[in-house]
Amino acid sequence: HRLNNLFSDLIEIAKLEYREDLLRPTRFDLQALIAEVGEMLEPRADEKGLELTYDNPPLVVEADRNRIRQVVTNLIDNAIAY
């Protein structure tokens, strides 16, 4: 599963390097996105006896939400794994 995610990420990076117009920036609340990813990964953290905390004030940013979600997911997933 992790190898498949890594492979998908590498393909996405290659696409972005080839076509920069694939980025689709929008305004969104970064904290809401972090909470969404945290809730999704909470069962994995629980299995390892870890507690995820992500209580921050709202922060509106303009970026490609899907790409940022991918980065946040990878960071939290790696933190849980290691």
Phi, psi and omega per residue, in radians:
H1 nan -0.819 -3.131
R2 -1.142 -0.677 3.120
L3 -1.139 -0.690 3.107
N4 -1.111 -0.735 3.096
N5 -1.104 -0.734 3.115
L6 -1.086 -0.760 3.126
F7 -1.084 -0.763 3.110
S8 -1.072 -0.730 3.121
D9 -1.097 -0.727 3.125
L10 -1.113 -0.676 3.103
I11 -1.140 -0.720 3.115
E12 -1.104 -0.733 3.118
I13 -1.091 -0.754 3.122
A14 -1.078 -0.726 3.113
K15 -1.085 -0.757 -3.125
L16 -1.134 -0.674 3.122
E17 -1.179 -0.555 -3.127
Y18 -1.384 -0.726 -3.089
R19 -2.339 1.705 -3.117
E20 -1.164 -0.339 -3.118
D21 -1.290 0.020 3.101
L22 -1.325 -0.245 3.092
L23 -1.281 2.397 -3.133
R24 -2.232 1.442 -3.101
P25 -1.202 2.404 3.039
T26 -2.439 2.892 3.056
R27 -1.574 2.286 3.110
F28 -2.707 2.844 3.140
D29 -1.494 1.961 -3.116
L30 -1.090 -0.684 3.139
Q31 -1.090 -0.694 3.105
A32 -1.100 -0.678 3.108
L33 -1.143 -0.749 3.121
I34 -1.091 -0.728 3.116
A35 -1.110 -0.700 3.112
E36 -1.059 -0.827 3.139
V37 -1.171 -0.727 3.122
G38 -1.034 -0.769 3.118
E39 -1.114 -0.647 3.131
M40 -1.154 -0.663 -3.064
L41 -1.647 -0.053 -3.118
E42 -0.990 -0.716 3.108
P43 -1.025 -0.671 3.101
R44 -1.144 -0.704 3.121
A45 -1.147 -0.736 3.120
D46 -1.027 -0.708 3.136
E47 -1.040 -0.554 -3.119
K48 -1.655 0.086 -3.137
G49 1.293 0.437 -3.124
L50 -1.846 2.637 3.090
E51 -2.025 2.197 3.090
L52 -1.607 2.297 3.029
T53 -2.177 2.358 -3.089
Y54 -2.649 0.855 -3.132
D55 -1.689 1.696 3.135
N56 -2.256 2.775 3.074
P57 -1.173 2.720 3.095
P58 -1.002 2.516 3.119
L59 -2.485 1.878 -3.128
V60 -1.477 2.235 3.125
V61 -2.231 2.860 3.031
E62 -2.071 1.927 -3.092
A63 -2.845 3.074 3.058
D64 -1.375 1.854 -3.028
R65 -1.013 -0.738 -3.123
N66 -1.112 -0.699 3.139
R67 -1.200 -0.741 3.121
I68 -1.144 -0.677 3.093
R69 -1.049 -0.727 3.131
Q70 -1.086 -0.753 3.134
V71 -1.142 -0.834 -3.120
V72 -1.089 -0.729 3.117
T73 -1.052 -0.806 3.135
N74 -1.090 -0.743 -3.120
L75 -1.115 -0.834 -3.121
I76 -1.194 -0.720 3.130
D77 -1.063 -0.751 3.115
N78 -1.171 -0.665 3.112
A79 -1.096 -0.683 3.111
I80 -1.182 -0.757 -3.070
A81 -1.185 -0.624 -3.017
Y82 -2.046 nan nan
